[in-house]
Amino acid sequence: MLIDPRHLVQLSVIIETGSFQAAADKLGLSQPALSRNIKILEQRIKAPVFDRSARNAVPTNLGLKLAQNGLTIRNAESEAGHFSELVSTGMAGEVRIGAPPIISGEFLTKHISSFISKRPNCKIDLRVGLIHELKTMLERSQIDLVVGPQDLTIGTSNLEFHALIDDNVGILSKADHPLQSVKNLTYKHLQDYRWAAHSRNSMLRQQTENALVAMGMSKIDIAFETDSIQSVLELVASTELITTMPKETSKPYLTNDLKFLDIDHPQFYRPIGAIYSKYAPENIVVGEFLNQLMKQ
């Protein structure tokens, strides 16, 4: 049995207002049209919804039950309308973000915290992965944007990049490492020490090796390799191993036991920004999150 949900809504308004005329005025219908719709409803269910012997619009038990369904529909429509209005103003909706492990930490979560505090009806879905994984997710529209290094856009013309910070890479050691006291540090001094290396699939690892080779190093002696940033930091703090880290986004994780060496190279340049498809459909809530990032 198919019942027109509009008739259930109209029934609930009649019972709520107490008369057909008052309900017709509220619904923007004529009283005869409203009466015809209720007749159609009764023919559909093969039972009356009003006591015809009563002077006023007195519902039957079945009429009361169906009116409850009509009220449920009205409430759902009201909630949907309210939510749609929030979405249209960027106050509700979902933002799907991708970021490398170190950027997904405090650098990004402080922005997420501020965003959802101001917009309690919004949801953030944060995916953490290596750059090549994030690029694939972005190209497949599995995420809306990536907060990551500009190098992710190399080889593609369909991605937009908005710079946020300069997150240059530096060479890190424990604070009392012998290299910390060397003046005019060069790559030749680095060759005497072993490295704690990042995952070989990570862009940070590739950038590190490219920069060291450009400095003149012919061999990089790797003692430890992992995709765990925390493990690298703990090991470097307790040994004479050295490593590389992005200077800005690693700040929250550095203790007094760790310190960057006084050595640099142009290939350590690493701008971080918001990256998204130029052809993605407009999403107001994603745009609002981008505005949040730009405010830092």
C-alpha positions in Angstrom: 0.0 0.0 0.0 1.5 3.3 -1.1 0.5 6.4 0.9 1.4 9.9 -0.3 3.6 11.3 2.5 2.2 14.8 1.8 -1.2 13.5 2.9 0.3 12.3 6.2 1.9 15.7 6.7 -1.4 17.4 6.0 -3.2 15.1 8.4 -0.7 16.0 11.2 -1.3 19.7 10.6 -5.1 19.4 10.7 -4.9 17.6 14.1 -2.3 20.1 15.4 -4.4 23.2 14.4 -7.7 21.6 15.3 -9.6 22.4 12.0 -9.4 21.9 8.3 -9.5 25.7 7.6 -6.7 26.6 10.0 -4.6 23.7 8.6 -5.4 24.8 5.0 -4.2 28.4 5.8 -1.0 27.1 7.4 -0.3 24.8 4.4 -1.1 27.3 1.8 -4.0 25.2 0.4 -7.7 25.8 -0.1 -10.0 24.0 2.4 -11.7 22.0 -0.3 -8.4 20.8 -1.7 -7.2 19.7 1.7 -10.5 17.9 2.3 -10.1 16.0 -1.0 -6.5 15.0 0.0 -7.7 13.5 3.2 -10.5 11.7 1.4 -7.9 10.2 -0.9 -5.9 9.1 2.1 -8.9 7.4 3.6 -9.7 5.6 0.3 -6.1 4.4 0.2 -6.1 3.0 3.7 -9.8 1.9 3.5 -10.6 3.5 6.9 -11.6 6.9 8.3 -9.0 9.1 10.0 -11.6 11.5 11.5 -14.8 10.8 13.4 -17.4 12.2 11.0 -20.0 12.4 13.7 -18.0 14.9 15.7 -18.4 18.6 15.1 -14.7 19.4 15.0 -11.8 17.6 13.4 -11.6 14.7 15.9 -9.1 12.0 14.8 -9.7 8.3 15.1 -7.0 6.1 16.7 -5.7 5.3 13.3 -5.7 9.0 12.4 -3.6 9.8 15.4 -1.1 7.1 14.5 -0.8 8.2 10.9 -0.5 11.8 12.1 2.5 10.8 14.2 4.1 9.6 11.0 3.3 12.8 9.3 4.9 14.8 12.2 8.0 12.6 11.8 8.2 13.6 8.1 7.8 17.3 9.0 10.5 17.1 11.6 12.8 15.3 9.1 12.1 17.9 6.5 12.8 20.7 9.0 16.1 19.1 10.1 17.2 18.5 6.5 16.4 22.1 5.6 18.3 23.4 8.6 21.3 21.2 7.8 21.2 22.2 4.1 21.3 25.9 5.2 24.4 25.1 7.4 26.1 23.4 4.5 25.4 26.3 2.1 27.2 28.7 4.6 30.1 26.4 5.3 28.9 25.6 8.9 28.3 21.9 8.2 29.7 19.2 6.1 32.8 17.1 5.8 36.4 17.8 4.9 38.7 14.9 3.9 42.3 15.8 4.4 45.5 13.9 3.6 48.9 14.6 5.2 52.3 13.0 5.8 52.9 11.7 9.3 54.9 14.7 10.7 52.5 17.3 9.2 49.5 15.5 10.5 50.7 16.2 14.1 50.5 19.4 16.0 50.9 21.6 12.9 47.7 20.4 11.4 45.7 19.3 14.5 45.8 22.9 15.9 43.9 24.1 12.8 41.5 21.2 12.9 40.8 21.9 16.6 40.0 25.5 15.8 37.9 24.6 12.8 35.6 22.1 14.5 35.3 24.3 17.6 33.8 27.0 15.5 31.7 24.6 13.4 30.3 21.8 15.6 28.3 20.4 12.7 31.4 19.8 10.6 33.4 16.6 10.4 37.1 16.2 9.6 38.4 12.9 8.1 42.2 12.9 8.3 44.2 10.3 6.3 47.9 9.9 7.1 50.2 8.5 4.5 53.3 8.9 2.3 53.2 11.5 -0.5 52.7 9.0 -3.3 49.8 7.4 -1.5 48.2 10.8 -0.8 48.6 11.9 -4.4 46.8 8.8 -5.6 43.9 9.4 -3.1 43.7 13.0 -4.3 43.6 12.0 -8.0 40.9 9.4 -7.2 38.8 12.0 -5.3 39.1 10.0 -2.1 40.2 13.1 -0.3 39.5 16.8 -0.8 43.0 18.2 -0.2 46.5 17.4 0.9 48.6 19.5 3.3 52.1 18.6 2.2 55.2 19.6 0.3 55.0 21.3 -3.0 57.0 18.5 -4.7 53.7 16.5 -4.6 52.6 18.6 -7.6 55.6 17.7 -9.8 54.6 16.0 -13.0 51.0 17.1 -13.0 49.1 20.2 -14.2 45.8 19.5 -12.5 46.8 20.3 -8.9 46.7 23.7 -7.2 49.3 24.7 -4.5 48.8 27.4 -1.9 51.9 27.9 0.2 51.5 27.9 4.0 55.1 27.8 5.5 58.7 27.2 4.6 59.5 23.9 6.2 63.2 23.6 5.2 64.9 20.3 6.0 67.8 20.3 8.5 70.3 17.7 9.7 69.5 16.7 13.2 71.7 15.2 16.0 71.7 15.0 19.7 72.6 18.2 21.4 76.0 17.1 22.6 77.0 15.4 19.3 80.6 15.9 18.3 79.5 17.6 15.1 77.8 20.3 17.0 81.2 21.8 18.0 82.6 21.7 14.5 83.1 25.1 12.9 82.5 25.5 9.1 80.8 22.2 8.9 80.8 20.4 5.5 79.6 17.2 4.0 83.1 15.7 4.7 82.4 15.8 8.4 79.1 14.1 7.9 80.7 11.1 6.2 82.2 9.9 9.4 78.8 9.2 10.9 75.9 6.8 10.3 72.3 7.8 9.6 68.9 7.1 10.9 66.9 7.1 7.7 63.3 7.7 6.9 61.2 5.2 4.9 62.8 4.8 1.4 59.3 5.5 -0.1 59.0 8.9 1.6 59.6 12.2 -0.1 61.7 13.3 2.9 64.1 10.4 2.3 64.4 11.2 -1.4 65.0 14.9 -0.7 67.6 14.0 1.9 69.6 11.8 -0.4 69.4 14.2 -3.3 70.7 17.0 -1.2 73.5 15.0 0.3 74.6 13.8 -3.1 74.5 17.4 -4.3 76.7 18.4 -1.4 79.3 15.9 -2.6 78.7 12.8 -0.5 79.3 9.6 -2.4 78.1 7.2 0.3 75.4 7.5 3.0 75.9 4.9 5.7 72.4 3.9 7.0 72.3 2.2 10.3 68.6 2.4 10.9 65.6 2.8 8.6 61.9 3.2 9.6 58.7 5.0 8.8 58.3 6.0 12.5 59.2 9.6 13.1 59.2 9.0 16.9 61.6 6.1 16.6 64.0 8.2 14.6 63.9 11.1 17.2 64.4 8.8 20.1 67.3 6.9 18.5 69.1 10.1 17.4 68.7 11.6 20.9 70.4 8.5 22.5 73.2 7.7 19.9 75.6 9.4 17.5 73.4 8.7 14.6 72.3 11.7 12.5 69.1 12.3 10.5 67.1 14.9 8.7 63.9 16.5 9.8 61.7 19.4 8.5 62.6 22.2 10.8 59.2 23.9 11.2 56.8 21.0 11.5 59.1 18.9 13.7 59.4 21.7 16.4 56.7 20.3 18.7 58.6 17.0 18.8 62.1 18.2 19.5 63.4 18.1 23.1 66.5 19.8 24.6 68.4 16.6 23.7 68.1 17.3 20.0 69.6 20.1 17.9 69.9 21.0 14.2 73.5 21.2 12.8 74.7 24.4 11.3 74.7 23.2 7.7 72.3 23.8 4.8 71.8 23.3 1.1 69.4 24.7 -1.5 67.9 21.3 -2.1 66.7 21.3 1.5 64.1 23.9 0.5 60.7 22.5 1.3 57.6 24.7 1.1 54.5 23.2 2.6 51.0 24.1 1.4 47.4 23.1 0.7 47.1 21.0 -2.5 43.9 20.2 -4.2 42.5 19.5 -7.7 41.8 22.4 -9.9 38.8 20.6 -11.3 37.2 19.5 -8.0 33.5 20.5 -7.6 33.0 23.5 -5.4 32.7 22.6 -1.7 32.1 25.5 0.6 33.2 23.7 3.8 36.5 22.7 2.2 36.9 26.4 1.2 36.3 27.4 4.8 39.0 25.0 6.0 41.4 26.4 3.5 40.7 29.9 4.8 41.5 28.5 8.3 44.9 27.3 7.1 45.7 30.6 5.5 45.2 32.5 8.8 48.2 31.0 10.5 
